[in-house]
Amino acid sequence: MEVRIGVIYTPKEISIEVDSSPDDLIKAINAAMKDDDAMVWLNDISGRKVGIPSERLAYVEIETGPDSKRVGFGPV
């Protein structure tokens, strides 16, 4: 599934592919948000670790459906 994360004061978002469940991902983010000094750590499908300071998270988008990968132009 694809996860897009917005970071405060950063114009680009972080986009990674993870293989964990949406519920596990939400639990990990919520746990990190409870502690202002915590990092949100995610493992992508290629084994890379990505860490974001929890106080810098602006938003998190989780795409789980098969329609999340669309190509082309025009109305959806």
RAGI-V43126 format. One record per pair of residues at least 4 apart in sequence whose C-alpha atoms are under 8 Angstrom apart, sorted by the first residue. I is the first residue (numbers start at 0). J is the second residue. If there is no record, write none. Layout:
i=I j=J
i=I j=J
This chain:
i=0 j=16
i=0 j=17
i=0 j=18
i=0 j=19
i=0 j=61
i=0 j=62
i=0 j=63
i=1 j=14
i=1 j=15
i=1 j=16
i=1 j=17
i=1 j=61
i=1 j=62
i=1 j=63
i=2 j=13
i=2 j=14
i=2 j=15
i=2 j=16
i=2 j=17
i=2 j=59
i=2 j=60
i=2 j=61
i=2 j=62
i=3 j=12
i=3 j=13
i=3 j=14
i=3 j=15
i=3 j=59
i=3 j=60
i=3 j=61
i=4 j=12
i=4 j=13
i=4 j=14
i=4 j=56
i=4 j=57
i=4 j=58
i=4 j=59
i=4 j=60
i=5 j=9
i=5 j=11
i=5 j=12
i=5 j=13
i=5 j=56
i=5 j=57
i=5 j=58
i=5 j=59
i=6 j=10
i=6 j=11
i=6 j=12
i=6 j=13
i=6 j=55
i=6 j=56
i=6 j=57
i=6 j=58
i=7 j=55
i=7 j=56
i=7 j=57
i=15 j=43
i=16 j=43
i=16 j=44
i=17 j=41
i=17 j=42
i=17 j=43
i=17 j=44
i=18 j=43
i=18 j=44
i=19 j=23
i=19 j=24
i=20 j=24
i=21 j=25
i=21 j=61
i=21 j=63
i=22 j=26
i=23 j=27
i=24 j=28
i=25 j=29
i=26 j=30
i=27 j=31
i=27 j=39
i=28 j=32
i=28 j=39
i=28 j=53
i=29 j=33
i=30 j=34
i=31 j=35
i=31 j=37
i=31 j=38
i=31 j=39
i=31 j=53
i=32 j=37
i=32 j=53
i=32 j=54
i=34 j=53
i=35 j=53
i=35 j=54
i=36 j=52
i=36 j=53
i=36 j=54
i=37 j=52
i=37 j=53
i=37 j=54
i=38 j=50
i=38 j=51
i=38 j=52
i=38 j=53
i=39 j=50
i=39 j=51
i=39 j=52
i=39 j=53
i=40 j=48
i=40 j=49
i=40 j=50
i=40 j=51
i=41 j=48
i=41 j=49
i=41 j=50
i=42 j=46
i=42 j=47
i=42 j=48
i=42 j=49
i=43 j=47
i=43 j=48
i=43 j=49
i=51 j=55
i=51 j=56
i=52 j=56
i=62 j=67
i=63 j=67
